[in-house]
Amino acid sequence: MRRTLGELAGLLGGEVRGDPARVVRRLATLEAAGPGDLSFLTSARYFRDALASKAGALLVGGDAAARLEGDLIVVAEPYLALARLLELFAPPSGPAPGVHPTAVVAAGAAVAATASVGPYCVVGERATIGERCVLGPHTVVGDDCSVGDDCLLHARVTLYARSVVGSRCILHSGVVVGGDGYGFATSGGRHHKLRHLGRAVLEDDVEIGANSAVDRGLLGDTTIGAGTKIDDLVMVGHNARVGRHSLLAAQAGLAGSARLGDRVTVAAQSGIIGHVEIGDGVVVATKSAVLQAVEKGRRVAGIPATDLAKWRRQQALVGRLGELRARLLELERAARRRVTGDGRGEEEE
């Protein structure tokens, strides 16, 4: 691909500082870029790398532009602009519309003419597949499922019966939506399965990473709100509700009936206990265990999760435990030395 800086700046709503006629052929990292490449600076921590880069031009924000020389595309939000550039420079992809000869599509299914159903896919009775959807090899869409327009289901995605996927969703390989929740009635030392009759519902613009699972509700729905992005190896339990535009990082887990508000961030390897409510805008730090409700806007960390600032102070104290123990032992020894023969301490003058 050949693009001038002027063309790219126009597409991004930015401005060129330098030569707008300069041609770039690809995007590259600061370290790997050469004279014909466009690179990017999206964080101040990489400023030294930008100074040393051999890139022909850089995509930067206004603050960095004031400190850099050479050809630049200056934008208000460099990271967002990078997302747009990646779409632009991505190689053409996507199979042609149609149903592969090895796919099995039920007679009662409705597959849009513009959709692509790949090798060995299965589409169940009364399932609907929207316009321009792509189903990768070995994907299974169960009976009575609904998949909206412009969705991409990579290889080996499984939608259990009655699952709902909105428009523009991306499900990566190994994702399972709508499996039974982890629910059992224990009696006489045995565990009796609870049949889950609800659904799993993904609203528009949801993306779910590889090998993650969203269980169906027991009677109601498990719901992932519009615009939410879920990483690899994430578990969402039955009847949980994740609000709009939230982020769940790798190996996070939500127990049954947990309620997350909008724009919540759950960092990697964190867990949310069941039947608790997490308010809008909450941030849960890495490897935290949330055992009670969290009010909107708070940042929490630790096991059990507590206020982030408080947790940091606690961790600072933990790092000094050896020193504090040594001081305590010295104080105890000093106190013993001051004790008289009859066990009474000497009075200080």
Summary of the structure (lengths in Angstrom):
residues: 349
radius of gyration: 27.9
end to end distance: 87.6
largest distance: 99.2
contacts: 1161
relative contact order: 0.05
helix: 18%
strand: 30%
